[in-house]
């Protein structure tokens, strides 16, 4: 029986339909059976200096930490703006697992890499590695796959909703969906370009060159819904991923913008958006310049996040605290070098301070409860935390969180603290710095983005050399078939 060919005129629905079982949490988790072994975290950083830097942080049972460089790519011609990691490949007997890494830059390119999901072997290291100023554990499995040229402007966001799909957003006001099997472009979602609302005097932008482009997007775990926020728009857009068409637009009212400190002369645009869930159900958070709003599934504002005085926000994400109840906390990195953890459950919300407009029937939104914070001057962090990655480790006596936080001064800091501290167990003062700083690594590059995952212990009986021979033989067969 011959194989049925795919038709070129496939609909957007067929192109964008994804499995609902492919949920990719922000927090990677290591099985509890491996908790007693030395934990190896793979951290990847992008920088203004166009360098893609990969390093491992090995955490020993006594909380001592060892850093080692695994790869260093001069990846782009301009600053790296975003990174994304895919879920690891499916385990196969006799083969090593891999993770796909995508990097986006201001040079309009998306570079894709294969990196090993296992810690690098200490044997057979190059003689130069032993005398280098910094420890080097190079892994031959870390290699570049190619470059995607789907966009015509700066790449602003990358995400792997599943292992088979890569989604990318750009300042050309498009969101592209790419199939990872053959890296073909399946579909392009076009966001409207905002209309210019006057031009200030002295503006040297080209005619029609108004601020435009997708700032961020977030895919619902069901893989059927997506929210995006764009430059120059005081609204967020809802997309139906089954049809690749717009499902609705939610405008930010003047009252909403005033709640988050966006005045008349502010842009009022959403800069970050992320899906999350609490015991009360699913929700999503939209980040602005100095505050964030949490919305329920009915698209009504639930609460605001940042307490006074407000500080600039750089990154935000939800971290699962209790998997049984599907409860999560919102983590936000700020300009003053802190990562703040907030509870957005209804029972933890507190009424905001009264305003002069309350007499006119207007009340301020409730404020989320601060549960814990990491970093700050108490931990020796004075500069902004540009981005961070979170790895959850399951242990018999309770789960721990490992946070890799990157700053613009080039320092990568690894923090560790118990999940019980986020639940408020035995903690009376949430403003006190929680956790422990395990170590600091100087990357010598101005960090812009960070990703991290827990590496899988190397399976017994599988060596790099054998796997390389298999791959080489497969490549030779492909070359022979082409000839």
Secondary structure, 3 states (H helix, E strand, C coil): CCCCCCCCCCCHHHHHCCCCCCCCCCCEEECHHHCCCCEEEEEEEEECCCEEEEEEEEECCCCCEEEEEEEEEECCCCCEEEEEECCCCCCCCCCCCEEEEEEEECCCCEEEEEEECECCCCCCCCHHHHHCCCCECCCCCCEEEEEECCCCCCEEEEEEEECCEEEEEECCCEEEEEECCCCEEEEEEECCCCCCCCCCCCCCCCCCCCCCCEEEEEECCCCCEEEEEECCCCEEEEEECCCCEEEEEEECCHHHHHHCCCCCCCCCCCCEEEEEEECCEEEEEEECCCCEEEEECCCCEEEECCCCCCCCEEEEEEEEEECCCCEEEEEEEECCCEEEEEECCHHHCECCCCCHHHHHCCCCCCECEEEEEEECHHHCCCCCEEEEEEEEECCCCCCEEEEEEEECCCEEEEEEEEHHHHCCCCCCCCCCECCEEEEEEECCCCEEEEEEEECECCCCCCCHHHHHHHHHHHHHHHHHHHC
